[in-house]
């Protein structure tokens, strides 16, 4: 296969995902309304300041709405990753996924292209949220809007790969809503999205360890640091490692000879 054929395949998948996103305006609105409602409610109901040692400069206090903003960006990417996996299940039931998978291009490239298309959509949503949140006085330094881009891409890839893995294991479209709730809400609440880890540690040591093991926690921390021009090395390592593991399992799951799809056929 020539490079131009890989490029055409990637461009076609990205274009298809972009058109689907533009035609599903409700999906775009819901993706923004959900975190904005959380921001409005929590910023009003929990209007206090935090002495946060994980947002530089370390000795300053920040309003609660400033603290939870990166967690809400992570929420956007988490829901987008699940929505992308939902579209994979739908395409598989409708037959278009089978057409894509019989392509002569490698399966890993097709899945990676699908993943990249979903990440582009989630990054756009995240920046729109940041633009709206600016009027809630969530105003990181101007360079933070640039330095956060690699963090958004890395966290979006990791959460999208998790969605691909789930889609390879789900048999029917009707079962997906339950799986989404089982994955999204535990990952979101058992993380540092809403409360600093030091406060979680004070309340429950076991929950603190769960939060530390949660890859979504490290995605949020990666975004939180990047918004202020900082790099959280341990969180970046966890996000990249989780991405590799989730993507490898997803590729295996979509292998018709060995993966979960093959098992469903034999059953």
C-alpha positions, 0 to 999 in steps of 0.5 A: 500500500502506498502512503497516498492510500493511507492518507486518503483513508485517514482523510475519509474517516476524519471527514465522515466523523466531522460530517456526523458531528456537524449533522448531530447538533444536539450532540455538540450542544449536549457536550457543552451544556453538560459541563456548563451546568456542572460549572454553574451549579458547583460554582454557585453551590460550592463557592469557596476558595481552595489552597491548591498545591497542584496549580502553579503558583503553588502558594496561591488560592484559587476559586473552586470554579477555576479548580474544577474547569480542567475536570469538566474538560476531561468530562467532555473528552470522556463523554466524547470517547464514549459517544465515538464508541457508541457510533462504532457499535451502531456502524457494526450493527448497520453494516458500515463497520464491516465494510470498513474492516474488509479494507486492505489497509491494516486494522490497526490503522483503521482503528487509529484513524477512527480514534484520531477523528474522534479526538479532533472533535473532542479538542474542538469541544474543549476549546469552545468550552474554554471560550465560554468558561472565560466569562466565568472568570476561568482565565488561564494565561494566554499561553495556557491555551497553547500548552494545553493542546498536547494534553488534550490530544493525549487525554483524548486519545487515551479516553477514545482508546478506552471507548474503542475497547468497550465497543469491541466487547459490547454485543448490542446497541441496547446494552451500551447505555448501561455500560456507559453509566458503569464506566463514566460515572465511577471514573469521573467521581473517583478522580480529582475532577471535583476535589483535590486528591489531598482532600480525598486522602483526608476523607478516605484513604481507600478512595484516595488509592482508587483515585490514584489508580484511575487513569482519568485522574491523570488525564485531568491532572495533565490538563490542569497542569498544561493550562498553566504551562506546566508538565505533570510527568507522572500523569503524562506517563500514566496517560500514555501507558494507558493509551498503549494498553487500551489501544492494544486491547482494542485492536485485539478485540477487533481482530476477527480471528482472535478477538472478541468479535470472533468469539461472538460469531462462534457463540 
